């Protein structure tokens, strides 16, 4: 307990006086090393682990640490540079499923983000062959309802922009916009600028325990982070880019208004009493998206930096444990659950990935201020 006290005192001192890029880098390495050393079994290419690798690849781009790169390369190789592995196109599905025939389900496509990043580092066609096969088959269909849940926007929107950058095929941008418009039409709330997790949760059909609109923090975290990634990769002249920026900025405004005094966002964003207490995954994605916007001149530093700093303080003083574990991550699910235990021991790969994304943007912010 005494050791933990001094760890928190050190982190609190660093946060209050403003961390240097070296100190932020130490946090990044502490978290990522802990995760990789404690997870030598690399796991499948499904969304939960694949989301970690989106953070790990960002850390590699920032640090150039070959150990981090090899961890994602080995994971890609173990999964044969594929998501779901069925080759029977007539059986490919996208409703929801963890089996190999759900090739068109976005949770099996997020891995393509990391494969595309690895291709960009060392271009070899086999790294993106399956991504091209799957996405180009999907784009050849007459369906547009592939993204029917909020998480799916983070899983696949950046795949579309990354594959466009690699291939130059304009169909990726056309279908990106078509699929997004469908998702937007069933999940968007004009009043708040937030997104319901999916059509089941739209108010007033579904309400929080206190009768309010129930916006799930991690769900909106996925969306906010997706906007940042997509805006970053879209060509400046792409007409839809302005639409994404406008939606992203409206979300950011609501995030400022719904942040808790302690720096985190509760699982049900407009009803803190629904599932009270800290939660890291949504908070980390919001922190990432907000710092990215500040770093890229899309969000006002004066207006949004105080919110980002409070969130960073939570992430480093409460979520981050002395040994490098990232705690207070809500377990896999799709909503805020009253009574669910989320504590310092609650961790998951996607929460660590989100923490790493936020940390990289904090590092870039601090570097710019030197």
N, C-alpha and C positions, 0 to 999 in steps of 0.2 A: 504493500500500500504506500509506503514512504517513497519507494522508487517511482511509482506511478505519479505521486504528488509532484516530485521534482521534474518529471517528464512534462506534465501539464504546465508547470510553472515556466519551464523553458519555452514551450510552444506558445504560451500566452504572452510571454515577454517579446518573442520574435514577432508575433502577430500585431501586438499593440504598437511596436516601434516601426513596423514595416519590414518585411523580410527581404533579404537580398536574393538575387537569382540563385546564388550558391546554396542558400538555405532551402529555397523551394526545390532545387534539384535534389538535395538530400532527402526531402520528403518523398519525391517521386521514386528515387532509387530504393528507399526503405520499403515503400508500399509494393513496388513491382518485384523486388527481390524476394520479399516475404511470400508473395503470391506464387511465384514460379518455383521457389524452393519447396513450398508446401503442396504443390500440385504437379508432381512429376508425371502423373498420368494425364495425357493431354486431352482426352475426351473427344466427343463427337463434334460435328459441324453444325449443331443446332444452335438456336438463337442465344441461349443463356451463356454458353462458352464463347460463341462467335462475337458477342458484344464485348467481352473482355478484350479480344484481339484487336478490336477497333481502337481501344485505348492503348494497348501495347504498341501498335504500329505508330501511333502518334508520338509515343515516348521514344521509339526508335528514331523517328524523323528528327526529333528534338535533340537527342543525345548521341546518336550514332553508335550506341552500345550494341555490339555484335551478339552478345548473349541474348538480348531481347529479340533481335531479328531471328536468330536460330530457333527460339522457342515457337514463334509463329510459323516459321518454315516447316519445322518438324510436325506441327499440328496440321498444316495444309497437306503435307505428304502423307501423314497417317490417314487422312480423310480423302486421299486420292484427288485432291483439288476439286471435290464435289460437295454438294449439299446432300439432298435425298438422292438415292442412287438408282432408282428405277430407270430403265431404258425403254419402257413401253409407253410411248407418248399418249396412246389412246387411253391409258389408265391414270395419267397425271391429274392430280387434284389440287385444290387450293382453299378448301373450307377451313379445316383445322385437322392436323394429324402429325404424329411423330414417326410414322412409318415411311418407307422408302418410296411410296407412290404419291406422296404429297409434295412433289417436286415444285409445283407452282405456288406453294404456300410460302409467304415471305419469311417465316421463321427458319426455313431451310435455304434462304437466299442471301441472308446477311453475311454469310461466310464469303460471298463473292467480293465484298468490300475489301477484305484482307487479301484475297487472291489478286485483286486488281492492284492493290498497293505493292504487293510483292513483285508483280509483273513490272510495275513502273521502276522498281529498283534494279531489276535484272530481267529485261524483257525476253521471255520464252513462251511461245504460244500455248504450250500445254497448261500453263498456269491459269489461263482464262478460257480455255476451250469449252469446258463445261458451262461456265457462266454465259458465254456466247450462245451455246446450243440452247440452254434453258430460256434465257431472256428473249432471244430472237424467235424461238418457237412461241413463247407467250405473246409477244408483240404481233405475231401473225394471226392470232385468234381475233374474234369479234367481241370478246369480253372486255369490260372495263372496270369490273368490280373486284379486282384482285386485292385491293387494300381496304378491307372492311373493318379494321380495328386500328386504334391509334398507334400501337407499337409498330405496326407494319410500315408506317411512314419512315421510321428510323431504319428499319431492317432493309428497305429496298430503294427508297428515294436516292440515297447516295450511290447505290449500285448503278442506277441509271445514268447519273452524271459522270461517274468514274468510267463507265463503259463507253459513254459518248466521247470522253477525252481520249480514250485509247483507240477507238475504232473510227471516230468521225462520222458515225452513222446517225443522221438526224432523227431517225425513228425513235431513238432512245429519249430524246427530249420531247418529241410529240406525245409518246405514250406516257412519259413521266407526268405531263400536264393532264392528260386524259384520266389517268388512274387517280391522280391527286384530286381532280375536280369531283370524282365520284366520292372519294373518302370525305372530302370537305362537305359535300352535300348532305351526308348522313350523320356527321359527328360534330359539326361546328356550331358554336353558340355565339351569335353576333353580339350579344350584350357584353360578354366578358372577353371575347377573343380566345377562349379556351376550347378544347376539344374533349367531348365525352369519349370514354374508352371505346365504346362501339354503340350501335343503335339501341341496344338493350338498356342503356343507362341515360338516355335522353330524358330530360325533365319535361313535363311532370310525370311521365310514365314511371320513372324511377326517382326516388328522393333519398337524401341522407336521413339519418335518424331524427334530425330536427326539421325535416321538411324542406331542406334547401337543395339547390343544384349540387350534384355530387361529381366533382371533377377529381379524378384520381391523379395524384402528383406524379407518379412514375409514368403514367400514360401521357400526360402533358409534357413531362420531361423528354420522352422519346420524340415528341413532335417538335419541341423547341430546338433540341439538338439536331434533328433532321433538317430544319430550316437553315441552321448555321452551316451545316455541311454542304447543303445544296446551293445556297447562295454563294458560298466560297468557290464552288466548282463551275457554276453556270457561266457561260459567256456573258460579258457585260451587255451585249446587244440583244440577248434573248429577252423577248417581250415579257415573258412570265416572271422573270427575275424580280421586277418591280412589285408584282403581286405578292410573291413570297416575302419580300422585305416588308411590305405593309402589314401582312399578317403576323410576321415575326415581331415587329415593333409594337403592335397592339398586344400581343401576348406578354411582351416584356413589361409593358405598363401595368398589366394586371398582376404580374409576378411581384412587382414592388409593393403593390397594395395588399397582397395576401401572405407575404413573408411574416413569420413569427418573430417576436423580439429576440429570440435566441439564435436566429439566423437560418433556421430550417423551414421547410414547408411541411405542414401536416399532410397525412395521406389523403384526406378529403379536404381539398384546398379551401373551400368556402365554409366548411363546417369543422373547425378544429376539434370540437367535442365529439365528433363522430368516431374518430380513431386518434386520440391525442398522443402527443409525444413526438420525439425526433424521428426522422427517416432520411436515409442518406442517398438512395439511388435517384429519387426525384430531385432532391436538393443539388446533387452533384451535376446532373444534366442541366439544371437551370443555371448553375454557376458557370459551367462550361459555355453554354449559349450566351450568357450575358457578357462574360469576359471576352469571348470571341467578337461579339458585336462592338464592344468598346475598342478592342485592339484593331478592328478593321474600319472604324469610323462610321459604323451604322447605328450605334447607340451612343448617346451623350455620356461622356465620362462623368460629368458633373452630376447628372441625374441618376445614373445607374451604378456607379462605382461604390457608393455606400452600401447598396444592397448586396453587391458581389462580395464586398469585404466582410460583411456580416455572415454571409453564407460560407465564405472561406474560413472564417473563425470557427464556425460550427464544425466544418469538415475536419479541421486540423486539431481542434481542442476536444471535441466530443466523439466524432466518428472514428478518427484515427487513434488506434491503440498503441501502446508503447512498443510492442513487438512488430508493428507494421501492418497488423490486421485492420481492415476497414469494417467497422461495425455499424449497427443500426440500419442494416439493409433489409427492407421488407422482403420476405421470401417470395418465391414465384407465385404469381396470382394475377388477378385482373381487376382488383378493386380494393378500396380501403375496407378493412374488416374490423368492426368493433371488437375489442377485447383481444385481438391478436398480439402476441408478445413479440416485440422487436427491441432488442437490446444490444449491448456492446459485443456480444458473441454472434450476432446475426450478420452473416456475410455471404456473398454470392459473387460469382465471376462478373456478372453484368454490373454490379455495384462498384466493384474495383475498377472496371473499365471506365465507368462514368467518372469516378474519382480521378483517374489518371488523365482523362480528357480535360477536366477542370484544372488540374495541376499544371498541365502543359500551357494552358492559356494564361494562368497566373504567372508562370515563368516568363512568358513572352511579354506580359504587361510590365513586370518588374524590370526586365531587360531594356525595354523602351524608355524607362524612366531614369536610366543611369546617366 
